[in-house]
């Protein structure tokens, strides 16, 4: 019998003993799985649709400011690379 087989057997026995102990002490509550609880189907009316988020638009002036800032940044990086 190899070491891995012995360890597997010990693990099985430990699991059985832990189950028996839980039953004897009354700690047999089911374990909760991690994460968000499962969604439960209800007989209630479906929820109302969410209002669509308003799309945010850039003004031409704002677009130009961003373009100028990016060009300035690129120029600084190019100058630093030399």
PDB file with one MODEL, atoms N, CA, C and O in Angstrom:
MODEL        1
ATOM      1  N   UNK A   1       0.854  -1.173   0.000  1.00  0.00           N
ATOM      2  CA  UNK A   1       0.000   0.000   0.000  1.00  0.00           C
ATOM      3  C   UNK A   1       0.899   1.234   0.000  1.00  0.00           C
ATOM      4  O   UNK A   1       1.765   1.380   0.862  1.00  0.00           O
ATOM      5  N   UNK A   2       0.685   2.120  -0.975  1.00  0.00           N
ATOM      6  CA  UNK A   2       1.522   3.296  -1.108  1.00  0.00           C
ATOM      7  C   UNK A   2       1.120   4.393  -0.131  1.00  0.00           C
ATOM      8  O   UNK A   2       0.053   4.332   0.480  1.00  0.00           O
ATOM      9  N   UNK A   3       1.973   5.383   0.010  1.00  0.00           N
ATOM     10  CA  UNK A   3       1.724   6.495   0.926  1.00  0.00           C
ATOM     11  C   UNK A   3       0.477   7.259   0.506  1.00  0.00           C
ATOM     12  O   UNK A   3      -0.321   7.659   1.354  1.00  0.00           O
ATOM     13  N   UNK A   4       0.301   7.467  -0.804  1.00  0.00           N
ATOM     14  CA  UNK A   4      -0.861   8.220  -1.272  1.00  0.00           C
ATOM     15  C   UNK A   4      -2.158   7.476  -0.951  1.00  0.00           C
ATOM     16  O   UNK A   4      -3.171   8.105  -0.648  1.00  0.00           O
ATOM     17  N   UNK A   5      -2.135   6.153  -1.015  1.00  0.00           N
ATOM     18  CA  UNK A   5      -3.325   5.364  -0.686  1.00  0.00           C
ATOM     19  C   UNK A   5      -3.637   5.467   0.809  1.00  0.00           C
ATOM     20  O   UNK A   5      -4.800   5.573   1.199  1.00  0.00           O
ATOM     21  N   UNK A   6      -2.613   5.435   1.626  1.00  0.00           N
ATOM     22  CA  UNK A   6      -2.800   5.549   3.076  1.00  0.00           C
ATOM     23  C   UNK A   6      -3.392   6.912   3.416  1.00  0.00           C
ATOM     24  O   UNK A   6      -4.316   7.010   4.224  1.00  0.00           O
ATOM     25  N   UNK A   7      -2.856   7.964   2.797  1.00  0.00           N
ATOM     26  CA  UNK A   7      -3.375   9.304   3.049  1.00  0.00           C
ATOM     27  C   UNK A   7      -4.826   9.440   2.594  1.00  0.00           C
ATOM     28  O   UNK A   7      -5.632  10.079   3.271  1.00  0.00           O
ATOM     29  N   UNK A   8      -5.159   8.848   1.459  1.00  0.00           N
ATOM     30  CA  UNK A   8      -6.536   8.900   0.969  1.00  0.00           C
ATOM     31  C   UNK A   8      -7.469   8.181   1.936  1.00  0.00           C
ATOM     32  O   UNK A   8      -8.572   8.653   2.211  1.00  0.00           O
ATOM     33  N   UNK A   9      -7.027   7.053   2.443  1.00  0.00           N
ATOM     34  CA  UNK A   9      -7.837   6.290   3.412  1.00  0.00           C
ATOM     35  C   UNK A   9      -8.039   7.095   4.697  1.00  0.00           C
ATOM     36  O   UNK A   9      -9.142   7.131   5.242  1.00  0.00           O
ATOM     37  N   UNK A  10      -6.977   7.737   5.177  1.00  0.00           N
ATOM     38  CA  UNK A  10      -7.091   8.582   6.375  1.00  0.00           C
ATOM     39  C   UNK A  10      -8.068   9.733   6.149  1.00  0.00           C
ATOM     40  O   UNK A  10      -8.871  10.050   7.026  1.00  0.00           O
ATOM     41  N   UNK A  11      -8.000  10.357   4.973  1.00  0.00           N
ATOM     42  CA  UNK A  11      -8.917  11.447   4.654  1.00  0.00           C
ATOM     43  C   UNK A  11     -10.369  10.972   4.664  1.00  0.00           C
ATOM     44  O   UNK A  11     -11.251  11.674   5.159  1.00  0.00           O
ATOM     45  N   UNK A  12     -10.615   9.788   4.122  1.00  0.00           N
ATOM     46  CA  UNK A  12     -11.982   9.238   4.122  1.00  0.00           C
ATOM     47  C   UNK A  12     -12.465   8.990   5.551  1.00  0.00           C
ATOM     48  O   UNK A  12     -13.608   9.297   5.890  1.00  0.00           O
ATOM     49  N   UNK A  13     -11.592   8.436   6.378  1.00  0.00           N
ATOM     50  CA  UNK A  13     -11.972   8.172   7.768  1.00  0.00           C
ATOM     51  C   UNK A  13     -12.230   9.470   8.524  1.00  0.00           C
ATOM     52  O   UNK A  13     -13.177   9.556   9.306  1.00  0.00           O
ATOM     53  N   UNK A  14     -11.403  10.466   8.299  1.00  0.00           N
ATOM     54  CA  UNK A  14     -11.601  11.762   8.964  1.00  0.00           C
ATOM     55  C   UNK A  14     -12.937  12.356   8.558  1.00  0.00           C
ATOM     56  O   UNK A  14     -13.663  12.879   9.403  1.00  0.00           O
ATOM     57  N   UNK A  15     -13.273  12.283   7.273  1.00  0.00           N
ATOM     58  CA  UNK A  15     -14.546  12.819   6.794  1.00  0.00           C
ATOM     59  C   UNK A  15     -15.714  12.098   7.446  1.00  0.00           C
ATOM     60  O   UNK A  15     -16.690  12.734   7.846  1.00  0.00           O
ATOM     61  N   UNK A  16     -15.626  10.784   7.558  1.00  0.00           N
ATOM     62  CA  UNK A  16     -16.693  10.010   8.191  1.00  0.00           C
ATOM     63  C   UNK A  16     -16.828  10.381   9.662  1.00  0.00           C
ATOM     64  O   UNK A  16     -17.942  10.543  10.161  1.00  0.00           O
ATOM     65  N   UNK A  17     -15.710  10.515  10.356  1.00  0.00           N
ATOM     66  CA  UNK A  17     -15.752  10.870  11.769  1.00  0.00           C
ATOM     67  C   UNK A  17     -16.338  12.266  11.967  1.00  0.00           C
ATOM     68  O   UNK A  17     -17.086  12.495  12.917  1.00  0.00           O
ATOM     69  N   UNK A  18     -16.003  13.192  11.084  1.00  0.00           N
ATOM     70  CA  UNK A  18     -16.544  14.546  11.198  1.00  0.00           C
ATOM     71  C   UNK A  18     -18.054  14.548  10.975  1.00  0.00           C
ATOM     72  O   UNK A  18     -18.779  15.272  11.656  1.00  0.00           O
ATOM     73  N   UNK A  19     -18.532  13.743  10.025  1.00  0.00           N
ATOM     74  CA  UNK A  19     -19.977  13.633   9.788  1.00  0.00           C
ATOM     75  C   UNK A  19     -20.665  13.051  11.018  1.00  0.00           C
ATOM     76  O   UNK A  19     -21.712  13.544  11.437  1.00  0.00           O
ATOM     77  N   UNK A  20     -20.078  12.002  11.597  1.00  0.00           N
ATOM     78  CA  UNK A  20     -20.662  11.373  12.779  1.00  0.00           C
ATOM     79  C   UNK A  20     -20.695  12.355  13.944  1.00  0.00           C
ATOM     80  O   UNK A  20     -21.689  12.419  14.666  1.00  0.00           O
ATOM     81  N   UNK A  21     -19.636  13.112  14.135  1.00  0.00           N
ATOM     82  CA  UNK A  21     -19.590  14.099  15.219  1.00  0.00           C
ATOM     83  C   UNK A  21     -20.649  15.169  15.016  1.00  0.00           C
ATOM     84  O   UNK A  21     -21.306  15.580  15.973  1.00  0.00           O
ATOM     85  N   UNK A  22     -20.822  15.624  13.776  1.00  0.00           N
ATOM     86  CA  UNK A  22     -21.825  16.647  13.491  1.00  0.00           C
ATOM     87  C   UNK A  22     -23.225  16.132  13.790  1.00  0.00           C
ATOM     88  O   UNK A  22     -24.064  16.871  14.305  1.00  0.00           O
ATOM     89  N   UNK A  23     -23.478  14.882  13.472  1.00  0.00           N
ATOM     90  CA  UNK A  23     -24.791  14.304  13.758  1.00  0.00           C
ATOM     91  C   UNK A  23     -25.033  14.183  15.259  1.00  0.00           C
ATOM     92  O   UNK A  23     -26.138  14.434  15.740  1.00  0.00           O
ATOM     93  N   UNK A  24     -24.000  13.800  15.990  1.00  0.00           N
ATOM     94  CA  UNK A  24     -24.155  13.613  17.433  1.00  0.00           C
ATOM     95  C   UNK A  24     -24.309  14.944  18.171  1.00  0.00           C
ATOM     96  O   UNK A  24     -25.046  15.022  19.154  1.00  0.00           O
ATOM     97  N   UNK A  25     -23.633  15.971  17.714  1.00  0.00           N
ATOM     98  CA  UNK A  25     -23.705  17.259  18.403  1.00  0.00           C
ATOM     99  C   UNK A  25     -24.830  18.140  17.887  1.00  0.00           C
ATOM    100  O   UNK A  25     -25.106  19.188  18.471  1.00  0.00           O
ATOM    101  N   UNK A  26     -25.483  17.740  16.806  1.00  0.00           N
ATOM    102  CA  UNK A  26     -26.588  18.527  16.276  1.00  0.00           C
ATOM    103  C   UNK A  26     -26.123  19.641  15.354  1.00  0.00           C
ATOM    104  O   UNK A  26     -26.894  20.550  15.045  1.00  0.00           O
ATOM    105  N   UNK A  27     -24.904  19.585  14.920  1.00  0.00           N
ATOM    106  CA  UNK A  27     -24.367  20.595  14.015  1.00  0.00           C
ATOM    107  C   UNK A  27     -24.543  20.166  12.559  1.00  0.00           C
ATOM    108  O   UNK A  27     -23.703  20.480  11.716  1.00  0.00           O
ATOM    109  N   UNK A  28     -25.602  19.468  12.264  1.00  0.00           N
ATOM    110  CA  UNK A  28     -25.783  18.914  10.929  1.00  0.00           C
ATOM    111  C   UNK A  28     -26.448  19.907   9.980  1.00  0.00           C
ATOM    112  O   UNK A  28     -27.065  19.499   8.996  1.00  0.00           O
ATOM    113  N   UNK A  29     -26.333  21.191  10.259  1.00  0.00           N
ATOM    114  CA  UNK A  29     -26.913  22.196   9.365  1.00  0.00           C
ATOM    115  C   UNK A  29     -26.180  22.153   8.030  1.00  0.00           C
ATOM    116  O   UNK A  29     -24.961  21.985   7.995  1.00  0.00           O
ATOM    117  N   UNK A  30     -26.914  22.303   6.939  1.00  0.00           N
ATOM    118  CA  UNK A  30     -26.244  22.247   5.636  1.00  0.00           C
ATOM    119  C   UNK A  30     -25.293  23.419   5.463  1.00  0.00           C
ATOM    120  O   UNK A  30     -25.575  24.535   5.901  1.00  0.00           O
ATOM    121  N   UNK A  31     -24.181  23.157   4.831  1.00  0.00           N
ATOM    122  CA  UNK A  31     -23.199  24.208   4.592  1.00  0.00           C
ATOM    123  C   UNK A  31     -23.696  25.108   3.472  1.00  0.00           C
ATOM    124  O   UNK A  31     -24.267  24.642   2.486  1.00  0.00           O
ATOM    125  N   UNK A  32     -23.470  26.398   3.641  1.00  0.00           N
ATOM    126  CA  UNK A  32     -23.854  27.336   2.597  1.00  0.00           C
ATOM    127  C   UNK A  32     -22.705  27.442   1.607  1.00  0.00           C
ATOM    128  O   UNK A  32     -21.534  27.427   1.988  1.00  0.00           O
ATOM    129  N   UNK A  33     -23.052  27.548   0.342  1.00  0.00           N
ATOM    130  CA  UNK A  33     -22.019  27.718  -0.666  1.00  0.00           C
ATOM    131  C   UNK A  33     -21.615  29.183  -0.707  1.00  0.00           C
ATOM    132  O   UNK A  33     -22.433  30.054  -0.411  1.00  0.00           O
ATOM    133  N   UNK A  34     -20.381  29.468  -1.065  1.00  0.00           N
ATOM    134  CA  UNK A  34     -19.930  30.859  -1.099  1.00  0.00           C
ATOM    135  C   UNK A  34     -20.579  31.613  -2.258  1.00  0.00           C
ATOM    136  O   UNK A  34     -20.974  31.018  -3.261  1.00  0.00           O
ATOM    137  N   UNK A  35     -20.678  32.902  -2.103  1.00  0.00           N
ATOM    138  CA  UNK A  35     -21.184  33.732  -3.192  1.00  0.00           C
ATOM    139  C   UNK A  35     -22.623  34.158  -2.989  1.00  0.00           C
ATOM    140  O   UNK A  35     -23.213  33.961  -1.926  1.00  0.00           O
ATOM    141  N   UNK A  36     -23.161  34.737  -4.019  1.00  0.00           N
ATOM    142  CA  UNK A  36     -24.526  35.258  -3.996  1.00  0.00           C
ATOM    143  C   UNK A  36     -25.525  34.106  -3.961  1.00  0.00           C
ATOM    144  O   UNK A  36     -25.315  33.093  -4.627  1.00  0.00           O
ATOM    145  N   UNK A  37     -26.620  34.243  -3.188  1.00  0.00           N
ATOM    146  CA  UNK A  37     -27.622  33.180  -3.143  1.00  0.00           C
ATOM    147  C   UNK A  37     -28.282  32.977  -4.505  1.00  0.00           C
ATOM    148  O   UNK A  37     -28.355  33.902  -5.314  1.00  0.00           O
ATOM    149  N   UNK A  38     -28.758  31.765  -4.749  1.00  0.00           N
ATOM    150  CA  UNK A  38     -29.410  31.452  -6.003  1.00  0.00           C
ATOM    151  C   UNK A  38     -30.709  32.242  -6.114  1.00  0.00           C
ATOM    152  O   UNK A  38     -31.373  32.505  -5.112  1.00  0.00           O
ATOM    153  N   UNK A  39     -31.064  32.614  -7.331  1.00  0.00           N
ATOM    154  CA  UNK A  39     -32.288  33.368  -7.570  1.00  0.00           C
ATOM    155  C   UNK A  39     -33.474  32.414  -7.450  1.00  0.00           C
ATOM    156  O   UNK A  39     -33.472  31.324  -8.022  1.00  0.00           O
ATOM    157  N   UNK A  40     -34.484  32.843  -6.697  1.00  0.00           N
ATOM    158  CA  UNK A  40     -35.649  32.003  -6.478  1.00  0.00           C
ATOM    159  C   UNK A  40     -36.796  32.530  -7.342  1.00  0.00           C
ATOM    160  O   UNK A  40     -37.088  33.726  -7.334  1.00  0.00           O
ATOM    161  N   UNK A  41     -37.439  31.635  -8.083  1.00  0.00           N
ATOM    162  CA  UNK A  41     -38.564  32.042  -8.921  1.00  0.00           C
ATOM    163  C   UNK A  41     -39.765  32.345  -8.026  1.00  0.00           C
ATOM    164  O   UNK A  41     -40.075  31.579  -7.114  1.00  0.00           O
ATOM    165  N   UNK A  42     -40.430  33.451  -8.286  1.00  0.00           N
ATOM    166  CA  UNK A  42     -41.594  33.831  -7.505  1.00  0.00           C
ATOM    167  C   UNK A  42     -42.789  33.984  -8.413  1.00  0.00           C
ATOM    168  O   UNK A  42     -42.648  34.146  -9.625  1.00  0.00           O
ATOM    169  N   UNK A  43     -43.968  33.930  -7.819  1.00  0.00           N
ATOM    170  CA  UNK A  43     -45.201  34.055  -8.580  1.00  0.00           C
ATOM    171  C   UNK A  43     -45.644  35.510  -8.669  1.00  0.00           C
ATOM    172  O   UNK A  43     -46.783  35.787  -9.045  1.00  0.00           O
ATOM    173  N   UNK A  44     -44.775  36.421  -8.334  1.00  0.00           N
ATOM    174  CA  UNK A  44     -45.081  37.844  -8.363  1.00  0.00           C
ATOM    175  C   UNK A  44     -44.855  38.368  -9.778  1.00  0.00           C
ATOM    176  O   UNK A  44     -44.112  37.772 -10.558  1.00  0.00           O
ATOM    177  N   UNK A  45     -45.493  39.475 -10.098  1.00  0.00           N
ATOM    178  CA  UNK A  45     -45.327  40.073 -11.418  1.00  0.00           C
ATOM    179  C   UNK A  45     -43.858  40.401 -11.654  1.00  0.00           C
ATOM    180  O   UNK A  45     -43.135  40.716 -10.709  1.00  0.00           O
ATOM    181  N   UNK A  46     -43.411  40.331 -12.905  1.00  0.00           N
ATOM    182  CA  UNK A  46     -42.004  40.636 -13.190  1.00  0.00           C
ATOM    183  C   UNK A  46     -41.691  42.084 -12.843  1.00  0.00           C
ATOM    184  O   UNK A  46     -42.558  42.953 -12.933  1.00  0.00           O
ATOM    185  N   UNK A  47     -40.449  42.339 -12.446  1.00  0.00           N
ATOM    186  CA  UNK A  47     -40.086  43.705 -12.065  1.00  0.00           C
ATOM    187  C   UNK A  47     -40.172  44.645 -13.263  1.00  0.00           C
ATOM    188  O   UNK A  47     -39.997  44.240 -14.412  1.00  0.00           O
ATOM    189  N   UNK A  48     -40.445  45.904 -12.961  1.00  0.00           N
ATOM    190  CA  UNK A  48     -40.544  46.903 -14.022  1.00  0.00           C
ATOM    191  C   UNK A  48     -39.179  47.099 -14.666  1.00  0.00           C
ATOM    192  O   UNK A  48     -38.152  46.942 -14.005  1.00  0.00           O
ATOM    193  N   UNK A  49     -39.159  47.439 -15.948  1.00  0.00           N
ATOM    194  CA  UNK A  49     -37.894  47.650 -16.652  1.00  0.00           C
ATOM    195  C   UNK A  49     -37.203  48.890 -16.106  1.00  0.00           C
ATOM    196  O   UNK A  49     -37.848  49.883 -15.771  1.00  0.00           O
ATOM    197  N   UNK A  50     -35.897  48.814 -16.023  1.00  0.00           N
ATOM    198  CA  UNK A  50     -35.122  49.950 -15.552  1.00  0.00           C
ATOM    199  C   UNK A  50     -35.092  51.012 -16.639  1.00  0.00           C
ATOM    200  O   UNK A  50     -35.089  50.704 -17.831  1.00  0.00           O
ATOM    201  N   UNK A  51     -35.069  52.245 -16.215  1.00  0.00           N
ATOM    202  CA  UNK A  51     -34.963  53.334 -17.170  1.00  0.00           C
ATOM    203  C   UNK A  51     -33.576  53.299 -17.801  1.00  0.00           C
ATOM    204  O   UNK A  51     -32.577  53.102 -17.109  1.00  0.00           O
ATOM    205  N   UNK A  52     -33.518  53.490 -19.102  1.00  0.00           N
ATOM    206  CA  UNK A  52     -32.240  53.474 -19.792  1.00  0.00           C
ATOM    207  C   UNK A  52     -31.408  54.660 -19.335  1.00  0.00           C
ATOM    208  O   UNK A  52     -31.922  55.767 -19.171  1.00  0.00           O
ATOM    209  N   UNK A  53     -30.108  54.419 -19.130  1.00  0.00           N
ATOM    210  CA  UNK A  53     -29.234  55.503 -18.710  1.00  0.00           C
ATOM    211  C   UNK A  53     -29.081  56.487 -19.859  1.00  0.00           C
ATOM    212  O   UNK A  53     -28.988  56.104 -21.025  1.00  0.00           O
ATOM    213  N   UNK A  54     -29.058  57.754 -19.502  1.00  0.00           N
ATOM    214  CA  UNK A  54     -28.908  58.791 -20.505  1.00  0.00           C
ATOM    215  C   UNK A  54     -27.485  58.760 -21.047  1.00  0.00           C
ATOM    216  O   UNK A  54     -26.522  58.739 -20.280  1.00  0.00           O
ATOM    217  N   UNK A  55     -27.354  58.756 -22.368  1.00  0.00           N
ATOM    218  CA  UNK A  55     -26.047  58.720 -23.001  1.00  0.00           C
ATOM    219  C   UNK A  55     -25.355  60.064 -22.810  1.00  0.00           C
ATOM    220  O   UNK A  55     -25.963  61.118 -22.998  1.00  0.00           O
ATOM    221  N   UNK A  56     -24.092  60.017 -22.437  1.00  0.00           N
ATOM    222  CA  UNK A  56     -23.331  61.237 -22.209  1.00  0.00           C
ATOM    223  C   UNK A  56     -22.586  61.587 -23.486  1.00  0.00           C
ATOM    224  O   UNK A  56     -21.853  60.763 -24.032  1.00  0.00           O
ATOM    225  N   UNK A  57     -22.773  62.806 -23.957  1.00  0.00           N
ATOM    226  CA  UNK A  57     -22.132  63.266 -25.187  1.00  0.00           C
ATOM    227  C   UNK A  57     -21.086  64.323 -24.884  1.00  0.00           C
ATOM    228  O   UNK A  57     -21.252  65.152 -23.989  1.00  0.00           O
ATOM    229  N   UNK A  58     -20.008  64.274 -25.650  1.00  0.00           N
ATOM    230  CA  UNK A  58     -18.977  65.299 -25.533  1.00  0.00           C
ATOM    231  C   UNK A  58     -19.306  66.439 -26.491  1.00  0.00           C
ATOM    232  O   UNK A  58     -19.762  66.221 -27.613  1.00  0.00           O
ATOM    233  N   UNK A  59     -19.069  67.631 -26.029  1.00  0.00           N
ATOM    234  CA  UNK A  59     -19.243  68.779 -26.907  1.00  0.00           C
ATOM    235  C   UNK A  59     -18.008  68.871 -27.803  1.00  0.00           C
ATOM    236  O   UNK A  59     -16.958  68.323 -27.468  1.00  0.00           O
ATOM    237  N   UNK A  60     -18.127  69.548 -28.923  1.00  0.00           N
ATOM    238  CA  UNK A  60     -16.947  69.706 -29.781  1.00  0.00           C
ATOM    239  C   UNK A  60     -15.788  70.384 -29.048  1.00  0.00           C
ATOM    240  O   UNK A  60     -14.628  70.049 -29.288  1.00  0.00           O
ATOM    241  N   UNK A  61     -16.090  71.331 -28.158  1.00  0.00           N
ATOM    242  CA  UNK A  61     -15.038  71.997 -27.392  1.00  0.00           C
ATOM    243  C   UNK A  61     -14.331  71.012 -26.464  1.00  0.00           C
ATOM    244  O   UNK A  61     -13.106  71.025 -26.340  1.00  0.00           O
ATOM    245  N   UNK A  62     -15.113  70.168 -25.824  1.00  0.00           N
ATOM    246  CA  UNK A  62     -14.541  69.165 -24.928  1.00  0.00           C
ATOM    247  C   UNK A  62     -13.671  68.178 -25.675  1.00  0.00           C
ATOM    248  O   UNK A  62     -12.607  67.786 -25.197  1.00  0.00           O
ATOM    249  N   UNK A  63     -14.129  67.775 -26.856  1.00  0.00           N
ATOM    250  CA  UNK A  63     -13.366  66.849 -27.692  1.00  0.00           C
ATOM    251  C   UNK A  63     -12.028  67.484 -28.088  1.00  0.00           C
ATOM    252  O   UNK A  63     -10.994  66.815 -28.078  1.00  0.00           O
ATOM    253  N   UNK A  64     -12.052  68.783 -28.437  1.00  0.00           N
ATOM    254  CA  UNK A  64     -10.832  69.488 -28.832  1.00  0.00           C
ATOM    255  C   UNK A  64      -9.864  69.602 -27.654  1.00  0.00           C
ATOM    256  O   UNK A  64      -8.656  69.437 -27.824  1.00  0.00           O
ATOM    257  N   UNK A  65     -10.397  69.885 -26.455  1.00  0.00           N
ATOM    258  CA  UNK A  65      -9.528  69.965 -25.265  1.00  0.00           C
ATOM    259  C   UNK A  65      -8.813  68.649 -25.015  1.00  0.00           C
ATOM    260  O   UNK A  65      -7.622  68.625 -24.707  1.00  0.00           O
ATOM    261  N   UNK A  66      -9.548  67.557 -25.150  1.00  0.00           N
ATOM    262  CA  UNK A  66      -8.950  66.236 -24.930  1.00  0.00           C
ATOM    263  C   UNK A  66      -7.889  65.958 -25.992  1.00  0.00           C
ATOM    264  O   UNK A  66      -6.802  65.477 -25.672  1.00  0.00           O
ATOM    265  N   UNK A  67      -8.202  66.261 -27.261  1.00  0.00           N
ATOM    266  CA  UNK A  67      -7.238  66.018 -28.338  1.00  0.00           C
ATOM    267  C   UNK A  67      -5.971  66.836 -28.118  1.00  0.00           C
ATOM    268  O   UNK A  67      -4.865  66.334 -28.318  1.00  0.00           O
ATOM    269  N   UNK A  68      -6.127  68.088 -27.710  1.00  0.00           N
ATOM    270  CA  UNK A  68      -4.950  68.931 -27.466  1.00  0.00           C
ATOM    271  C   UNK A  68      -4.110  68.391 -26.306  1.00  0.00           C
ATOM    272  O   UNK A  68      -2.881  68.393 -26.368  1.00  0.00           O
ATOM    273  N   UNK A  69      -4.779  67.932 -25.253  1.00  0.00           N
ATOM    274  CA  UNK A  69      -4.055  67.393 -24.095  1.00  0.00           C
ATOM    275  C   UNK A  69      -3.288  66.127 -24.477  1.00  0.00           C
ATOM    276  O   UNK A  69      -2.164  65.916 -24.021  1.00  0.00           O
ATOM    277  N   UNK A  70      -3.899  65.289 -25.313  1.00  0.00           N
ATOM    278  CA  UNK A  70      -3.233  64.047 -25.735  1.00  0.00           C
ATOM    279  C   UNK A  70      -2.022  64.379 -26.601  1.00  0.00           C
ATOM    280  O   UNK A  70      -0.959  63.777 -26.448  1.00  0.00           O
ATOM    281  N   UNK A  71      -2.188  65.337 -27.508  1.00  0.00           N
ATOM    282  CA  UNK A  71      -1.054  65.728 -28.358  1.00  0.00           C
ATOM    283  C   UNK A  71       0.086  66.284 -27.519  1.00  0.00           C
ATOM    284  O   UNK A  71       1.255  66.007 -27.787  1.00  0.00           O
ATOM    285  N   UNK A  72      -0.257  67.070 -26.503  1.00  0.00           N
ATOM    286  CA  UNK A  72       0.762  67.635 -25.619  1.00  0.00           C
ATOM    287  C   UNK A  72       1.490  66.516 -24.867  1.00  0.00           C
ATOM    288  O   UNK A  72       2.709  66.560 -24.705  1.00  0.00           O
ATOM    289  N   UNK A  73       0.741  65.526 -24.415  1.00  0.00           N
ATOM    290  CA  UNK A  73       1.323  64.394 -23.687  1.00  0.00           C
ATOM    291  C   UNK A  73       2.249  63.594 -24.598  1.00  0.00           C
ATOM    292  O   UNK A  73       3.349  63.212 -24.198  1.00  0.00           O
ATOM    293  N   UNK A  74       1.794  63.344 -25.831  1.00  0.00           N
ATOM    294  CA  UNK A  74       2.635  62.605 -26.781  1.00  0.00           C
ATOM    295  C   UNK A  74       3.922  63.359 -27.069  1.00  0.00           C
ATOM    296  O   UNK A  74       4.992  62.756 -27.161  1.00  0.00           O
ATOM    297  N   UNK A  75       3.822  64.681 -27.213  1.00  0.00           N
ATOM    298  CA  UNK A  75       5.015  65.481 -27.492  1.00  0.00           C
ATOM    299  C   UNK A  75       5.993  65.388 -26.327  1.00  0.00           C
ATOM    300  O   UNK A  75       7.200  65.271 -26.535  1.00  0.00           O
ATOM    301  N   UNK A  76       5.474  65.440 -25.104  1.00  0.00           N
ATOM    302  CA  UNK A  76       6.342  65.342 -23.929  1.00  0.00           C
ATOM    303  C   UNK A  76       7.017  63.980 -23.859  1.00  0.00           C
ATOM    304  O   UNK A  76       8.194  63.891 -23.510  1.00  0.00           O
ATOM    305  N   UNK A  77       6.285  62.916 -24.188  1.00  0.00           N
ATOM    306  CA  UNK A  77       6.870  61.567 -24.162  1.00  0.00           C
ATOM    307  C   UNK A  77       7.931  61.422 -25.245  1.00  0.00           C
ATOM    308  O   UNK A  77       8.976  60.809 -25.029  1.00  0.00           O
ATOM    309  N   UNK A  78       7.649  61.994 -26.415  1.00  0.00           N
ATOM    310  CA  UNK A  78       8.604  61.911 -27.509  1.00  0.00           C
ATOM    311  C   UNK A  78       9.881  62.682 -27.164  1.00  0.00           C
ATOM    312  O   UNK A  78      10.985  62.234 -27.472  1.00  0.00           O
ATOM    313  N   UNK A  79       9.723  63.839 -26.526  1.00  0.00           N
ATOM    314  CA  UNK A  79      10.868  64.644 -26.127  1.00  0.00           C
ATOM    315  C   UNK A  79      11.691  63.915 -25.052  1.00  0.00           C
ATOM    316  O   UNK A  79      12.921  63.959 -25.071  1.00  0.00           O
ATOM    317  N   UNK A  80      11.003  63.246 -24.118  1.00  0.00           N
ATOM    318  CA  UNK A  80      11.708  62.532 -23.053  1.00  0.00           C
ATOM    319  C   UNK A  80      12.439  61.311 -23.585  1.00  0.00           C
ATOM    320  O   UNK A  80      13.443  60.893 -23.009  1.00  0.00           O
ATOM    321  N   UNK A  81      11.947  60.729 -24.685  1.00  0.00           N
ATOM    322  CA  UNK A  81      12.567  59.539 -25.246  1.00  0.00           C
ATOM    323  C   UNK A  81      13.892  59.867 -25.934  1.00  0.00           C
ATOM    324  O   UNK A  81      14.750  58.996 -26.076  1.00  0.00           O
ATOM    325  N   UNK A  82      14.061  61.104 -26.357  1.00  0.00           N
ATOM    326  CA  UNK A  82      15.284  61.482 -27.073  1.00  0.00           C
ATOM    327  C   UNK A  82      16.440  61.654 -26.164  1.00  0.00           C
ATOM    328  O   UNK A  82      17.540  61.972 -26.616  1.00  0.00           O
TER     329      UNK A  82
ENDMDL
END
